[in-house]
Amino acid sequence: MNLKTYKDSPSQGIILDLNGRRLSGTITRRNLSATFNMSMMDETPQNMININYAAEEEMMTLPGINRVTAQNIIEYRKQIGGFKKVEDLALVSGVGAAKLNTIRNEVCVSVKRMMSATEGNSGGSSLSGSNKDLEVFTNDSVKKKNGNAKMNINSSNVFQLMKINGVRQSLAENIVTYRDKKGPFKSIDDLVKVKGIGNSILSAIRYQVCLDDSEDQTFMNGNVTHKDDSNSNSSSINTTTCTNRHLSESTENMLDILEPFIKSSSRPKVTPFNFKHKNKGVVRIASWNVEQFNEEKANNPGVKEVICMTVLENGFGLIAFQELADEKALEKICDELNTPSLSCTKKWSGRGGKWKFVVSEATGKMYQSNEYNGFLYDVSQGITLNHSALLEKPNNSPKPFTRAPFIGTFKMKKFDCIVVSVHMKATGLANEDLDRLQEEIDQVPKLIKAIEQQYPGEEDIIILGDFNLDPQKEDFDVMRQKGYDNCLPAGEYTNISNNNLKGSQTYDHIWITSSTKKTFSGYSGVVREGLTSPLIPKGWAWGGVVSDHCPVWAELYTGKDFDSADLTITPDTIKFTLDG
């Protein structure tokens, strides 16, 4: 038979007959390895297919994967932003648990290529080479019957349930919560009654679970070991012995299990702030892009510890948060500050504060969710919120900002001001959206004008947040022409990753008016220490950062207000809209 080779990308090599028909089974993944893009060779084990970057035809060389299933894999990959582990393939229509087992040894995910910004640029290996890193909270080995260990869904606690492939912390908690309310599961099929578990997830995990221990399920008490093979600067965690510890079924006792890890996390040694500068009262206003911060992320004890302790250790009084992924995430942080449950927040010797928060309506879209903005503030420091609102889109006009700025009017003892939290358009990997970002920056004078129209005579306006560009760029001349200055030290980087803890870019700013400069103490900074925790995932290891952004802050005196404007206008009369 006459054959020809069809190649439409460097990562494809498919054998077709002269009629263009693919010869199924003629070429294997070993044949394909010779045609892989060489730039991927350092990230994809030889003779394996990287499911995060493989093309449709390449997927079809896998046993049992036809064109429809290959298309389903690629579509699902787009929806979730990349596979984090090979087991996620089981959730794809047409794959399932059985077919996954037949191709498991032929596929991998490239951790280096698929990591999110939170994980930075640290290296990683494929799943097949990283199983030891996944054994956090488990024993070094699990006894199996017929090659498979099954988890008892009627007695396993949250961390044991998280060992089920396809079950993350939120689902594990939902299983335990449902069981506590409804009693033991009578059938595996009853799992579909649990919030977040549909038929596709049930199909993927069915073979991994059981209803009682008669199926030779072995629970993991004993040594808890962390192993980090990456070249990270973060400190490693020593093996912690938990022998004879009863693993509770209740989610309320999760912290008992985590306690050894939380104790081992390194917090900066600080002297509690006294909220004064030169014997004058001050408040520290901060901004923090917390990167796709949803309720599940906020429930991670490591994340919660880092955010709460960063707020307390640095004496923040008002924090603007960008990139909230749901409305309840910030509430979790506020609750922990007001009612400490973690060891570190309980033992904090400085002022704990009395915290309140407000979350905006959706400011725009981000991947797989709406994006929200929020303010968290300490009323014990004399901070009160008069009103908050999103900038509204003008009628019959395009949106001036991809994500609407969130505006709050605050009183801080005798000083009052308007705080505007922004998250501007990212420039893109190749600066392809730089023009769009410039358009948004050019809208800032109109935003200022809209605020001034609502509050005549108010001269204290603070614009802070993620601007996605260095403040020294000429793009921000429009801000300087309006009399605004950035409080942060020139050249100070505001991003962070485990691979580069010192940062490389300046994205976050705090701009203040010439009037507000009279209240500026001259102190400001970028918090870079204490932003990692052993409990935050980092690729296939642990010890990640909360976000790829550092919190930034500026310190203002609160003893005097230099303008005569009244910020207690009835909220019903306030509507922020740009002129055409």
Long-range contacts (C-beta under 8 A, 24 or more apart in sequence): 7-35, 9-37, 9-55, 10-35, 10-36, 10-37, 10-38, 11-35, 11-36, 11-37, 11-40, 11-53, 11-54, 11-55, 11-58, 12-55, 12-57, 12-58, 14-57, 14-58, 14-60, 14-61, 22-57, 22-60, 27-61, 28-61, 29-61, 29-62, 29-106, 31-61, 32-58, 32-61, 40-110, 40-113, 42-112, 43-110, 43-111, 43-112, 43-113, 44-108, 44-110, 44-126, 45-108, 45-126, 45-128, 45-129, 48-106, 48-107, 48-108, 48-126, 48-128, 49-106, 49-107, 49-108, 50-107, 50-108, 50-109, 50-110, 50-113, 50-126, 51-77, 51-83, 51-86, 51-89, 51-107, 51-108, 51-109, 52-77, 52-82, 52-83, 52-109, 52-110, 52-113, 52-114, 53-110, 53-113, 62-103, 62-106, 62-107, 63-102, 63-103, 63-106, 64-99, 64-102, 64-103, 65-94, 65-95, 65-99, 65-103, 66-94, 68-94, 69-93, 69-94, 69-95, 79-368, 80-368, 81-116, 81-367, 81-368, 82-109, 82-114, 83-109, 83-114, 84-109, 84-114, 85-109, 85-127, 85-165, 85-540, 86-127, 86-128, 87-165, 87-166, 87-204, 88-166, 90-165, 90-166, 90-203, 90-204, 91-166, 91-200, 91-201, 91-204, 93-200, 96-203, 96-204, 97-203, 97-204, 97-205, 97-206, 97-207, 111-539, 111-540, 115-539, 116-291, 116-292, 117-291, 117-497, 117-548, 118-291, 118-292, 118-544, 118-545, 118-546, 118-547, 118-548, 119-497, 119-498, 119-537, 119-538, 119-539, 119-544, 120-496, 120-497, 120-498, 120-499, 120-500, 120-538, 120-544, 120-545, 120-548, 121-497, 121-499, 121-500, 122-230, 122-231, 122-232, 122-497, 122-498, 122-499, 122-538, 122-539, 123-230, 123-231, 123-499, 124-230, 124-539, 124-540, 124-541, 125-229, 125-540, 127-540, 130-229, 130-540, 130-541, 132-227, 132-229, 133-227, 133-228, 133-229, 133-540, 133-541, 133-542, 134-540, 135-225, 135-227, 136-224, 136-225, 136-226, 136-542, 137-162, 137-163, 137-220, 137-224, 137-257, 138-163, 138-220, 138-224, 139-220, 139-221, 139-222, 139-223, 140-223, 140-225, 142-218, 142-220, 143-216, 143-218, 144-216, 145-215, 145-216, 148-207, 148-208, 149-208, 149-216, 149-217, 149-218, 150-207, 150-208, 150-209, 150-210, 150-215, 150-216, 150-217, 151-208, 151-209, 151-210, 151-217, 152-209, 152-210, 152-211, 152-212, 152-213, 152-217, 152-219, 153-179, 153-185, 153-188, 153-191, 153-209, 153-210, 153-211, 154-179, 154-184, 154-185, 154-211, 154-212, 155-213, 155-249, 156-219, 156-249, 157-247, 157-248, 157-249, 157-250, 157-253, 157-254, 157-257, 158-251, 158-254, 159-247, 159-254, 159-257, 160-219, 160-220, 160-247, 163-220, 164-205, 164-208, 164-209, 165-204, 165-205, 165-208, 166-201, 166-204, 166-205, 167-205, 168-296, 169-296, 169-299, 169-300, 170-196, 170-295, 170-296, 170-299, 171-196, 171-197, 171-201, 173-251, 173-299, 176-249, 176-250, 176-251, 177-251, 179-249, 180-249, 180-250, 184-211, 185-211, 186-211, 187-211, 219-247, 221-245, 221-247, 224-260, 226-261, 226-534, 226-542, 227-541, 228-538, 228-541, 228-542, 228-543, 229-541, 230-498, 230-538, 230-539, 230-541, 231-499, 232-498, 232-499, 232-538, 232-541, 232-543, 233-498, 233-499, 233-501, 234-498, 234-532, 234-538, 234-543, 235-266, 235-543, 236-543, 237-261, 237-264, 237-534, 237-542, 237-543, 238-264, 240-264, 254-301, 255-301, 255-341, 255-342, 255-343, 258-301, 258-535, 259-343, 261-302, 261-534, 261-535, 262-301, 262-302, 262-305, 262-342, 262-343, 262-344, 262-534, 262-535, 263-343, 264-534, 265-302, 265-305, 265-344, 265-533, 265-534, 265-535, 266-530, 267-309, 267-313, 267-344, 267-530, 268-313, 268-529, 268-530, 270-313, 270-314, 272-313, 272-315, 272-348, 272-349, 272-350, 272-351, 273-314, 273-315, 273-350, 273-351, 275-315, 275-317, 275-351, 275-381, 277-521, 277-523, 277-555, 277-557, 278-521, 280-521, 280-557, 280-559, 281-382, 281-413, 281-557, 281-558, 281-559, 282-521, 282-523, 282-555, 282-556, 282-557, 282-558, 283-317, 283-318, 283-381, 283-382, 283-383, 283-412, 283-413, 283-415, 283-555, 283-556, 283-558, 284-314, 284-315, 284-316, 284-317, 284-318, 284-553, 284-554, 284-555, 284-556, 285-316, 285-317, 285-318, 285-319, 285-320, 285-419, 285-462, 285-464, 285-510, 285-553, 285-554, 285-555, 285-556, 286-311, 286-314, 286-316, 286-318, 286-319, 286-320, 286-551, 286-552, 286-553, 287-319, 287-320, 287-321, 287-322, 287-421, 287-464, 287-465, 287-466, 287-508, 287-510, 287-551, 287-552, 287-553, 288-319, 288-320, 288-321, 288-322, 288-547, 288-549, 288-550, 288-551, 288-552, 289-321, 289-322, 289-323, 289-423, 289-465, 289-466, 289-507, 289-508, 289-547, 289-549, 290-321, 290-322, 290-323, 290-324, 290-546, 290-547, 290-549, 291-323, 291-546, 291-547, 291-548, 291-549, 292-323, 292-325, 292-366, 292-367, 292-369, 293-321, 293-323, 293-324, 293-325, 293-329, 293-330, 293-547, 294-324, 294-325, 294-326, 294-329, 294-369, 295-326, 295-328, 295-329, 295-332, 297-325, 297-329, 298-328, 298-329, 298-330, 298-332, 298-333, 299-332, 300-535, 300-536, 301-342, 301-533, 301-535, 302-533, 302-534, 302-535, 302-536, 303-533, 303-535, 303-536, 303-546, 304-332, 304-333, 304-336, 304-342, 305-342, 305-344, 305-345, 305-533, 305-535, 306-530, 306-531, 306-532, 306-533, 306-536, 306-546, 307-333, 307-546, 308-333, 308-336, 308-337, 308-340, 308-342, 308-344, 308-345, 309-344, 309-345, 309-348, 309-530, 310-527, 310-530, 310-531, 310-551, 311-337, 311-376, 312-337, 312-345, 312-348, 312-350, 312-351, 312-352, 312-353, 313-350, 313-530, 314-527, 314-551, 314-553, 315-350, 315-351, 316-378, 316-551, 316-553, 317-377, 317-378, 317-381, 317-383, 317-412, 318-375, 318-376, 318-377, 318-378, 318-383, 318-410, 318-412, 318-419, 319-375, 319-376, 319-377, 319-551, 320-373, 320-374, 320-375, 320-406, 320-419, 320-421, 320-464, 320-465, 321-373, 321-374, 321-375, 321-376, 321-421, 322-373, 322-421, 322-422, 322-423, 322-465, 322-466, 323-366, 323-371, 323-423, 323-466, 323-547, 324-359, 324-371, 324-372, 324-373, 324-374, 325-366, 325-369, 325-370, 325-371, 325-372, 326-369, 326-370, 326-372, 327-359, 327-372, 330-357, 330-359, 330-374, 330-376, 331-357, 331-359, 333-357, 333-376, 334-376, 351-380, 353-378, 353-379, 353-380, 353-381, 354-378, 354-379, 354-380, 355-379, 356-385, 358-385, 358-388, 358-408, 360-388, 360-390, 360-404, 360-406, 361-390, 363-390, 363-403, 363-404, 363-405, 363-406, 363-423, 364-399, 364-401, 364-402, 364-403, 364-404, 371-403, 371-423, 373-403, 373-405, 373-406, 373-421, 373-423, 374-406, 375-406, 375-408, 375-419, 375-421, 377-410, 381-412, 382-411, 382-412, 382-413, 382-558, 383-410, 383-411, 383-412, 384-410, 384-411, 385-409, 385-410, 386-410, 386-411, 386-416, 386-567, 386-568, 386-569, 386-571, 387-567, 387-569, 387-571, 387-574, 389-571, 389-574, 389-575, 389-576, 390-576, 391-447, 391-450, 391-576, 391-577, 391-578, 392-575, 392-576, 392-577, 393-577, 394-577, 394-578, 394-579, 394-580, 397-580, 400-440, 400-443, 400-446, 400-447, 400-578, 401-425, 401-440, 401-443, 402-436, 402-440, 405-447, 405-465, 407-451, 407-576, 409-455, 409-567, 410-567, 411-567, 412-556, 412-558, 413-558, 413-559, 414-558, 414-559, 414-560, 414-561, 415-460, 415-519, 415-556, 415-557, 415-558, 415-559, 415-560, 415-561, 416-458, 416-460, 416-561, 416-565, 416-567, 417-458, 417-460, 417-461, 417-462, 417-516, 417-556, 417-567, 418-451, 418-455, 418-458, 418-460, 418-461, 418-462, 418-567, 419-462, 419-464, 420-447, 420-451, 420-461, 420-462, 420-463, 420-464, 420-465, 421-464, 421-465, 422-463, 422-464, 422-465, 422-466, 422-467, 423-465, 423-466, 424-465, 424-466, 424-467, 424-468, 424-469, 425-468, 426-468, 427-468, 427-469, 437-468, 437-469, 437-475, 438-475, 441-467, 441-469, 441-475, 441-476, 441-478, 441-479, 442-478, 443-578, 444-478, 444-479, 444-482, 445-478, 445-481, 445-482, 446-578, 446-579, 447-578, 448-482, 449-578, 449-579, 450-576, 450-577, 450-578, 450-579, 451-576, 454-569, 454-574, 454-575, 454-576, 455-565, 455-567, 455-569, 456-565, 457-563, 457-564, 457-565, 458-563, 458-565, 458-567, 459-513, 459-514, 459-515, 459-516, 459-562, 459-563, 459-565, 460-512, 460-513, 460-515, 460-516, 460-519, 460-561, 460-562, 460-563, 461-512, 461-513, 461-516, 462-510, 462-511, 462-512, 462-513, 462-516, 463-509, 463-510, 463-511, 464-508, 464-509, 464-510, 464-511, 464-552, 465-508, 465-509, 466-507, 466-508, 466-549, 467-507, 467-508, 467-509, 468-507, 469-507, 470-505, 470-506, 471-506, 471-509, 471-511, 472-506, 479-511, 482-513, 483-513, 483-514, 484-511, 484-512, 484-513, 484-514, 485-511, 485-512, 485-514, 485-517, 486-510, 486-511, 487-511, 487-512, 487-520, 487-524, 487-554, 488-524, 488-525, 488-526, 488-552, 488-554, 489-524, 489-525, 489-526, 492-525, 492-526, 493-526, 494-526, 494-549, 494-550, 494-552, 495-548, 495-549, 495-550, 496-528, 496-531, 496-545, 496-547, 496-548, 496-549, 496-550, 497-545, 497-548, 498-532, 498-538, 498-543, 498-544, 498-545, 501-528, 502-528, 503-528, 503-550, 507-549, 508-549, 508-550, 508-552, 509-552, 510-552, 510-553, 510-554, 512-554, 515-562, 515-563, 516-556, 518-562, 519-556, 519-557, 519-558, 519-560, 519-562, 520-554, 520-555, 520-556, 520-557, 521-555, 521-556, 521-557, 522-555, 523-554, 523-555, 524-552, 524-553, 524-554, 524-555, 525-552, 525-553, 526-550, 526-551, 526-552, 527-551, 527-552, 527-553
